[in-house]
Amino acid sequence: MRPTRPVRLTNEARREAIVAAARACFARHGFAGTTTRSVAAAAGISEALLFKHFPSKSALYAEILREACEADPELQRLQALEPSTATLVRAVHDMVRHFLEAVVERPDEEEIQRIKLLVSSHLEDGEFARLLHAKVGAIIEPIFTASLQRAIADGDASPLPGPRMNLFWFAHQLIQMIALSYIPRPATLAFGDIHGLELQVSEFLLRGMGLKEHAIATYFPEPLQVAETAKSFVSESAQP
């Protein structure tokens, strides 16, 4: 019986395997604690072969960052929308839904690893966190600030003091910390029904950005409908 030959991966498949191994190593050991040798071992290749694809540890960081931001279809769809109150509401709600789905409802190991990597970066030199925030900010700032300005001009939001982009970062940091609390099992801080949480957090953030009640009710119909359905169900269940 002839021995089975090992399967040869294409260059693209090999790069994907290396990035997946690097993401896991960075999440587990942080940037400082991860070496190219440990990434190569995790990917099942030699360090020399790893260097043919990525010349340094920083290059691996950059590739993980590219996947996290530039290749994100949700961000691409958001960029294609016209600035408006509806776009602002959608951006906030989609961000909340993204993190809660990826960590709680349908756990996505890649997203969870990315959050862990971000946390470990904050505890070390902060390089990955700074790069990630810069990438996200460059993508989000034009559509977010233009949509908020449009909402204010249309009377859907009240202008607030301070840099407007700070309002996005407040929202981004809050939902990431909420998602982080659900990564351990059991959660370190449980907030109750996840659908109710999605509604409550989204509305909390929108109000914090200055959106008025009529705008939230107009442009945030789906979560409101979910809440009303749940409220109706509770009322009916309480009846004798």
C-alpha positions as CSV (number, residue, x, y, z in Angstrom):
1,M,0.0,0.0,0.0
2,R,1.5,3.3,-1.1
3,P,1.8,6.0,1.6
4,T,-0.6,8.9,1.3
5,R,1.1,12.0,0.1
6,P,0.5,15.2,2.1
7,V,-2.0,17.6,0.6
8,R,-0.2,20.6,-0.9
9,L,-2.0,23.8,-0.1
10,T,-2.2,26.7,-2.6
11,N,-0.4,29.9,-1.6
12,E,-3.7,31.5,-0.7
13,A,-4.8,28.6,1.4
14,R,-1.4,28.6,3.1
15,R,-1.7,32.3,3.9
16,E,-5.2,31.8,5.4
17,A,-3.9,28.9,7.6
18,I,-1.0,31.1,8.8
19,V,-3.3,34.0,9.6
20,A,-5.7,31.7,11.5
21,A,-2.9,30.3,13.5
22,A,-1.4,33.8,14.2
23,R,-4.8,35.1,15.3
24,A,-5.2,32.3,17.8
25,C,-1.6,32.8,19.1
26,F,-2.0,36.6,19.5
27,A,-5.3,36.2,21.3
28,R,-3.8,33.6,23.7
29,H,-0.4,35.1,24.3
30,G,-0.6,38.8,23.1
31,F,1.7,40.4,20.7
32,A,4.8,40.4,22.9
33,G,4.3,36.7,23.9
34,T,3.8,35.4,20.4
35,T,6.8,34.5,18.2
36,T,7.0,33.7,14.5
37,R,8.3,30.3,15.6
38,S,5.1,29.6,17.7
39,V,2.9,30.8,14.8
40,A,4.7,28.5,12.4
41,A,4.4,25.6,14.8
42,A,0.6,26.3,15.2
43,A,0.2,26.4,11.4
44,G,2.2,23.2,11.0
45,I,4.9,24.7,8.8
46,S,8.6,25.8,9.1
47,E,9.5,29.3,10.2
48,A,11.3,29.8,6.9
49,L,8.0,29.0,5.0
50,L,6.1,31.5,7.2
51,F,8.6,34.2,6.3
52,K,8.0,33.6,2.6
53,H,4.4,34.7,3.2
54,F,4.9,37.2,6.0
55,P,8.3,38.8,6.6
56,S,7.6,39.8,10.2
57,K,5.2,39.6,13.1
58,S,4.0,43.1,12.3
59,A,3.1,42.0,8.8
60,L,0.9,39.3,10.3
61,Y,-0.7,41.9,12.5
62,A,-1.4,44.0,9.5
63,E,-3.1,41.1,7.7
64,I,-5.3,40.3,10.6
65,L,-6.3,44.0,10.7
66,R,-7.1,44.0,7.0
67,E,-9.4,41.1,7.5
68,A,-11.1,42.8,10.4
69,C,-11.8,46.0,8.6
70,E,-11.3,46.3,4.9
71,A,-12.8,42.9,4.1
72,D,-15.8,43.3,6.4
73,P,-18.9,43.2,4.1
74,E,-21.0,45.0,6.8
75,L,-18.7,48.0,6.7
76,Q,-18.6,48.0,2.9
77,R,-22.5,48.0,2.8
78,L,-22.6,50.9,5.3
79,Q,-20.2,52.9,3.3
80,A,-22.5,52.6,0.2
81,L,-25.5,54.2,2.0
82,E,-26.6,57.8,1.8
83,P,-26.0,59.9,4.9
84,S,-29.3,60.1,6.8
85,T,-30.9,59.5,10.1
86,A,-31.9,56.1,8.9
87,T,-28.3,55.3,8.1
88,L,-27.2,56.5,11.5
89,V,-29.7,54.3,13.3
90,R,-28.8,51.3,11.1
91,A,-25.1,51.8,11.8
92,V,-25.6,51.7,15.6
93,H,-28.1,48.9,15.5
94,D,-26.0,46.8,13.2
95,M,-22.9,47.3,15.4
96,V,-24.8,46.2,18.5
97,R,-26.3,43.2,16.7
98,H,-22.9,42.2,15.2
99,F,-21.2,41.9,18.5
100,L,-24.1,40.2,20.3
101,E,-24.6,37.7,17.5
102,A,-20.9,36.9,17.2
103,V,-20.3,36.3,20.9
104,V,-23.7,35.3,22.3
105,E,-26.2,34.0,19.8
106,R,-24.1,32.4,17.1
107,P,-20.5,32.3,18.5
108,D,-17.9,33.2,15.9
109,E,-14.5,32.0,17.0
110,E,-12.7,34.4,14.7
111,E,-14.6,37.4,16.1
112,I,-14.1,36.2,19.7
113,Q,-10.3,35.8,19.1
114,R,-10.2,39.3,17.6
115,I,-11.8,40.7,20.8
116,K,-9.4,38.8,22.9
117,L,-6.5,40.1,20.8
118,L,-7.8,43.7,21.2
119,V,-8.0,43.2,25.0
120,S,-4.5,41.8,25.3
121,S,-3.2,44.7,23.1
122,H,-4.6,47.2,25.6
123,L,-2.7,45.4,28.4
124,E,0.6,45.5,26.5
125,D,1.9,48.1,24.0
126,G,-1.5,48.9,22.5
127,E,-0.2,48.6,18.9
128,F,-2.9,46.4,17.6
129,A,-5.7,48.4,19.3
130,R,-4.3,51.7,17.9
131,L,-4.1,50.2,14.4
132,L,-7.6,48.7,14.6
133,H,-9.2,51.9,15.9
134,A,-7.4,53.9,13.1
135,K,-8.7,51.6,10.4
136,V,-12.3,51.5,11.8
137,G,-12.3,55.2,12.3
138,A,-11.1,55.9,8.7
139,I,-14.0,53.7,7.4
140,I,-16.7,54.9,9.7
141,E,-16.1,58.6,10.3
142,P,-17.3,59.9,6.9
143,I,-20.6,58.2,6.9
144,F,-21.2,58.5,10.7
145,T,-20.5,62.2,11.0
146,A,-22.4,63.0,7.8
147,S,-25.4,61.0,8.9
148,L,-25.3,62.6,12.4
149,Q,-25.1,66.1,10.8
150,R,-28.1,65.2,8.5
151,A,-30.1,64.0,11.5
152,I,-29.4,67.3,13.3
153,A,-30.3,69.3,10.2
154,D,-33.6,67.4,9.8
155,G,-34.6,68.0,13.4
156,D,-34.1,64.3,14.3
157,A,-31.3,64.9,16.7
158,S,-30.0,67.5,19.1
159,P,-26.5,68.8,18.6
160,L,-24.2,67.8,21.5
161,P,-20.9,69.5,22.6
162,G,-17.5,67.8,21.8
163,P,-16.2,65.9,18.8
164,R,-19.0,64.1,17.1
165,M,-16.8,61.0,16.3
166,N,-16.4,60.6,20.1
167,L,-20.1,59.5,20.1
168,F,-19.3,56.6,17.8
169,W,-16.3,55.5,20.0
170,F,-18.4,55.7,23.1
171,A,-20.9,53.3,21.5
172,H,-18.1,51.1,20.1
173,Q,-16.3,50.7,23.4
174,L,-19.6,50.1,25.4
175,I,-20.8,47.3,23.1
176,Q,-17.4,45.6,23.0
177,M,-17.3,45.5,26.8
178,I,-20.7,44.1,26.9
179,A,-19.7,41.4,24.4
180,L,-16.5,40.7,26.4
181,S,-18.6,39.9,29.5
182,Y,-20.2,37.0,27.5
183,I,-17.0,35.4,26.3
184,P,-16.5,33.3,29.5
185,R,-19.0,30.7,30.2
186,P,-21.0,31.4,32.3
187,A,-21.0,35.1,31.5
188,T,-19.3,37.5,34.0
189,L,-22.3,39.8,33.8
190,A,-25.6,38.6,32.4
191,F,-28.0,41.2,31.1
192,G,-31.0,39.0,30.6
193,D,-32.8,38.2,27.4
194,I,-30.4,38.9,24.5
195,H,-33.1,40.3,22.2
196,G,-34.2,42.7,24.9
197,L,-30.6,43.6,25.5
198,E,-30.1,44.4,21.8
199,L,-33.0,46.8,21.9
200,Q,-32.1,48.4,25.1
201,V,-28.4,49.0,24.2
202,S,-29.3,50.3,20.7
203,E,-31.8,52.8,22.1
204,F,-29.5,53.8,24.9
205,L,-26.7,54.6,22.4
206,L,-29.0,56.4,20.0
207,R,-30.3,58.6,22.8
208,G,-26.8,59.3,23.9
209,M,-26.0,60.5,20.4
210,G,-28.8,63.1,20.7
211,L,-31.5,61.3,18.7
212,K,-35.0,62.3,19.6
213,E,-37.8,59.9,20.5
214,H,-39.7,60.4,17.3
215,A,-36.6,59.6,15.2
216,I,-35.9,56.4,17.1
217,A,-39.6,55.4,16.7
218,T,-39.5,56.2,13.0
219,Y,-36.2,54.6,12.0
220,F,-35.9,51.8,14.5
221,P,-39.1,49.8,13.8
222,E,-37.8,46.2,13.9
223,P,-36.4,46.2,17.5
224,L,-39.5,48.2,18.6
225,Q,-41.7,45.6,17.0
226,V,-39.8,42.8,18.7
227,A,-40.2,44.6,22.1
228,E,-43.9,45.1,21.6
229,T,-44.4,41.4,20.6
230,A,-42.5,40.3,23.7
231,K,-44.5,42.7,25.9
232,S,-47.8,41.4,24.4
233,F,-46.6,37.8,25.0
234,V,-45.9,38.6,28.6
235,S,-49.3,40.2,29.1
236,E,-51.1,37.3,27.5
237,S,-49.1,34.8,29.6
238,A,-50.1,36.7,32.7
239,Q,-53.8,36.4,32.0
240,P,-55.6,33.6,34.0
